[in-house]
Amino acid sequence: MTMEHPKHMVVVGCLARNEKGEVLLIRHYKRGWEIPQGRVEEGENLMEALHREVREETGVEVAPGPLVAVWSKLSPPAALIFTFLVDYEGGDLRCSDESPEVGWFSADEALSLVSLPVNRDRLRSLLDFSGEIVYRSYSSSPYRVESEAMWGGRAAPEK
Protein backbone atom coordinates (compact mmCIF):
# COMPACT_ATOMS: atom_id res chain seq x y z
CA MET A 1 0.00 0.00 0.00
CA THR A 2 1.42 3.38 -0.95
CA MET A 3 0.87 6.35 1.27
CA GLU A 4 -0.40 9.43 -0.50
CA HIS A 5 1.22 12.72 0.48
CA PRO A 6 -1.13 15.33 1.93
CA LYS A 7 -2.00 18.15 -0.43
CA HIS A 8 -2.39 21.58 1.15
CA MET A 9 -2.03 24.96 -0.44
CA VAL A 10 0.03 27.40 1.59
CA VAL A 11 -1.23 30.98 1.54
CA VAL A 12 0.10 34.23 3.03
CA GLY A 13 -1.89 37.34 3.78
CA CYS A 14 -1.33 40.58 5.63
CA LEU A 15 -2.71 43.70 7.17
CA ALA A 16 -0.78 46.70 5.90
CA ARG A 17 -1.30 50.17 7.33
CA ASN A 18 -0.04 53.46 5.93
CA GLU A 19 1.24 56.45 7.90
CA LYS A 20 -2.38 57.59 8.50
CA GLY A 21 -3.27 54.18 10.01
CA GLU A 22 -5.42 53.26 7.02
CA VAL A 23 -5.78 49.61 5.98
CA LEU A 24 -4.78 48.34 2.52
CA LEU A 25 -7.47 46.30 0.71
CA ILE A 26 -7.76 44.83 -2.73
CA ARG A 27 -10.93 43.93 -4.58
CA HIS A 28 -10.75 40.41 -5.99
CA TYR A 29 -12.99 39.60 -8.96
CA LYS A 30 -14.77 36.69 -7.20
CA ARG A 31 -14.29 37.27 -3.46
CA GLY A 32 -14.79 41.02 -3.31
CA TRP A 33 -12.73 43.22 -0.97
CA GLU A 34 -10.05 41.49 1.08
CA ILE A 35 -6.55 41.86 2.51
CA PRO A 36 -3.66 41.21 0.11
CA GLN A 37 -3.14 37.44 0.10
CA GLY A 38 -2.07 34.65 -2.18
CA ARG A 39 -0.45 31.26 -2.63
CA VAL A 40 3.13 30.46 -1.76
CA GLU A 41 4.81 29.04 -4.84
CA GLU A 42 6.80 25.80 -4.71
CA GLY A 43 10.33 26.52 -3.47
CA GLU A 44 9.39 30.00 -2.20
CA ASN A 45 9.58 30.92 1.49
CA LEU A 46 6.72 32.64 3.32
CA MET A 47 8.37 36.07 3.46
CA GLU A 48 9.31 36.03 -0.22
CA ALA A 49 5.71 35.10 -1.06
CA LEU A 50 4.33 37.84 1.17
CA HIS A 51 6.48 40.50 -0.51
CA ARG A 52 5.65 39.17 -3.99
CA GLU A 53 1.90 38.92 -3.43
CA VAL A 54 1.59 42.43 -1.98
CA ARG A 55 3.76 43.88 -4.77
CA GLU A 56 1.84 42.02 -7.52
CA GLU A 57 -1.61 42.85 -6.16
CA THR A 58 -1.06 46.46 -5.00
CA GLY A 59 2.24 47.85 -6.29
CA VAL A 60 3.55 48.65 -2.81
CA GLU A 61 6.46 47.39 -0.72
CA VAL A 62 6.01 46.23 2.86
CA ALA A 63 8.18 45.22 5.81
CA PRO A 64 6.91 42.07 7.55
CA GLY A 65 6.00 42.26 11.21
CA PRO A 66 4.52 39.68 13.58
CA LEU A 67 2.62 36.54 12.67
CA VAL A 68 -0.96 37.14 13.85
CA ALA A 69 -2.96 34.08 12.87
CA VAL A 70 -2.72 30.65 11.29
CA TRP A 71 -5.82 29.35 9.56
CA SER A 72 -6.35 25.73 8.59
CA LYS A 73 -8.95 25.30 5.84
CA LEU A 74 -10.31 21.77 6.17
CA SER A 75 -12.69 21.69 3.20
CA PRO A 76 -11.28 21.20 -0.30
CA PRO A 77 -9.03 22.66 -1.46
CA ALA A 78 -7.27 22.29 1.90
CA ALA A 79 -5.00 25.19 2.80
CA LEU A 80 -2.83 26.62 5.55
CA ILE A 81 -3.05 30.41 5.68
CA PHE A 82 -0.48 32.51 7.55
CA THR A 83 -1.45 36.14 8.22
CA PHE A 84 0.95 38.89 9.31
CA LEU A 85 0.98 42.53 10.27
CA VAL A 86 3.24 44.50 7.93
CA ASP A 87 4.45 48.06 7.65
CA TYR A 88 3.93 50.02 4.44
CA GLU A 89 7.37 51.00 3.14
CA GLY A 90 6.55 52.78 -0.09
CA GLY A 91 5.28 52.63 -3.63
CA ASP A 92 2.17 53.88 -5.35
CA LEU A 93 -1.04 51.86 -5.42
CA ARG A 94 -1.81 50.23 -8.73
CA CYS A 95 -4.34 47.65 -9.86
CA SER A 96 -3.41 44.28 -11.33
CA ASP A 97 -4.98 41.41 -13.27
CA GLU A 98 -6.04 39.90 -9.91
CA SER A 99 -7.13 43.13 -8.24
CA PRO A 100 -9.13 45.61 -10.35
CA GLU A 101 -9.33 48.01 -7.38
CA VAL A 102 -6.97 48.75 -4.49
CA GLY A 103 -7.22 51.35 -1.78
CA TRP A 104 -6.50 52.61 1.71
CA PHE A 105 -9.47 52.59 4.09
CA SER A 106 -10.20 53.29 7.74
CA ALA A 107 -10.57 50.12 9.84
CA ASP A 108 -14.36 50.63 10.02
CA GLU A 109 -14.62 51.17 6.26
CA ALA A 110 -12.49 48.06 5.65
CA LEU A 111 -14.71 45.91 7.88
CA SER A 112 -17.82 47.20 6.08
CA LEU A 113 -16.31 46.48 2.63
CA VAL A 114 -15.09 42.92 3.30
CA SER A 115 -18.21 40.81 2.82
CA LEU A 116 -16.95 37.20 2.62
CA PRO A 117 -17.30 35.84 6.20
CA VAL A 118 -13.89 34.12 6.34
CA ASN A 119 -12.12 37.21 4.99
CA ARG A 120 -13.99 39.48 7.42
CA ASP A 121 -12.94 37.15 10.27
CA ARG A 122 -9.30 37.31 9.07
CA LEU A 123 -9.41 41.09 8.91
CA ARG A 124 -10.98 41.33 12.37
CA SER A 125 -8.29 39.02 13.82
CA LEU A 126 -5.57 41.20 12.31
CA LEU A 127 -7.16 44.43 13.55
CA ASP A 128 -7.63 42.98 17.06
CA PHE A 129 -4.11 41.52 17.43
CA SER A 130 -3.08 41.65 21.09
CA GLY A 131 0.21 39.75 20.93
CA GLU A 132 -1.28 36.26 21.07
CA ILE A 133 -1.28 34.24 17.86
CA VAL A 134 -4.71 32.99 16.80
CA TYR A 135 -5.23 29.51 15.33
CA ARG A 136 -8.50 28.60 13.64
CA SER A 137 -9.51 25.57 11.66
CA TYR A 138 -12.55 26.07 9.46
CA SER A 139 -14.75 24.67 6.74
CA SER A 140 -16.28 26.69 3.95
CA SER A 141 -19.64 26.72 2.15
CA PRO A 142 -20.90 27.81 4.61
CA TYR A 143 -18.02 29.26 6.63
CA ARG A 144 -17.82 27.50 9.99
CA VAL A 145 -15.02 27.65 12.58
CA GLU A 146 -14.29 24.08 13.69
CA SER A 147 -11.74 24.84 16.42
CA GLU A 148 -9.65 27.71 17.68
CA ALA A 149 -6.85 28.41 20.10
CA MET A 150 -4.46 31.20 21.04
CA TRP A 151 -0.84 31.03 22.09
CA GLY A 152 2.10 33.26 22.86
CA GLY A 153 2.17 36.78 24.12
CA ARG A 154 2.61 35.71 27.73
CA ALA A 155 5.69 35.49 29.86
CA ALA A 156 7.07 32.00 30.31
CA PRO A 157 6.33 30.47 33.73
CA GLU A 158 9.13 30.89 36.23
CA LYS A 159 11.05 27.75 37.14
N, C-alpha and C positions, 0 to 999 in steps of 0.2 A: 504494500500500500504506500503510495507516495503522499507526502504531506504537501498541501498547497500553501503557498506563502500568503499571508494576509495582504489585502489590497486596501490601502488607505491613501487618500489624497492628503497632502500637507498644505495648509493654507496659512498665510500671515495677513494680519490686518493691524490697523493702528488708528489712534486718535491723535491727530496733529492739531496744534493750536498756534495761531499767529501771535504777534506782539500785542494785539488787542484782546487776546483770550478767545477769539472766535475759533470755531471748529470747522475743519476741512471735510467736506462731503463731496461725493461724486454721485451722479445719477446714472445707474446702470439701465440698459435697455429693458431688461426683464424684471429686475428686482426693485427698481426705483432707487430712491436716495439711500446711500449707505456710506460707511467709512471706506477709505481706500483699503482694498484687500485683494488677494489673489493667490494662485497656486505657486508652491515652491517647485522649481524645475528639478529634474533629476541631476544630481551632482552639485546643486546650489545650496549654500547654507542659508539659514533663516534670515540673517541680517542682510545678506546680498539680495535675497528675494524681496525683503521689505523695502530696501532702497529702490530696487528695480520697479516693483509694482507701483509705488507712490510716484516715481518719476514718469513711468509710462502712462498712468491714469490721470495725473494732475499737472505734470511739468515742474514740480517743485522738489527740492532736496530737503531731507530731514535727518536729524540726529536721533538714533534710537535711545530710548529711556527704558524704564522698567517694564518687565513682563507683568501684565495685569490679569489676564485670564487665559485658560486653556479650555477649549470646547471640544467635546468628542461627539461627532455626529454618528449616530448608530444606524440610521436608516440609509439605504443605498442612495447615492454613492457615499460610502463611509469616509469620514475625514477627521483629521485633527487640525484644529484652528488655534493658532497662537496669536494673541492680541497684545499690543504694546502701546505705551504712551511714547510719543516722539515730539521733538522740538522742530519747528519750522526753521530751516536755515536760510532759505532763499529761493529765488526763481519766481517766474510769473506763471499764474494759472493758465492752463490751456486744456482744451478738450482732446479726446482721443477717440479711436475707433470703438473702445469699450465704454467710454464715458462721454456722452454728448453734452453734458453740463457738469461743471465743477464750481464750487463756491465756498466762501467763508460765511459761517452762520453763528448766531448766538447759540448757546447750549439749548435754550428753550425752542428756538426755531428748528435746530437740528432734530430734536426729539419729535417735533410735530411733523417734520418732513419724512422721517424714516418710518415707513408704514409696514414693512415685513416684520412680523413679530420677533423672529430670531435676531434680525439686524437691530431692531430697537432695543432688545435685551442686551446685545453686545455693546451698543452705544451707551446705554445706561450704566453697565458695569464699568466701562472705561471712565465715564464722567464721575462715578461714585468711588473711584479707587481710593482706598484708605491705607494701602501698604500691604494688605493681605491679598494673595493671589487667589482668584476664584477659579474653581473647576466645575464645569457643568457637562453632563452627558445629556443628549437630547435626541429626539426623533422629530421628523418633519412630516408635514401633510396629515394632520395639523401639527404645528409646533408644540412639543410637549417636553418639559424638562424631566428627565428620568432620575437623575441624582445630582447632587451638588455638594461641594465642600469648599473650605477655605483653608489656606495655610500660609505661614510666614508672617512677617510683620511684628512678631513678638520676640521679646528677649528670650534667649535659651534659659532653661531652668538652671539654677545654681546647683553645683555638685557638692 
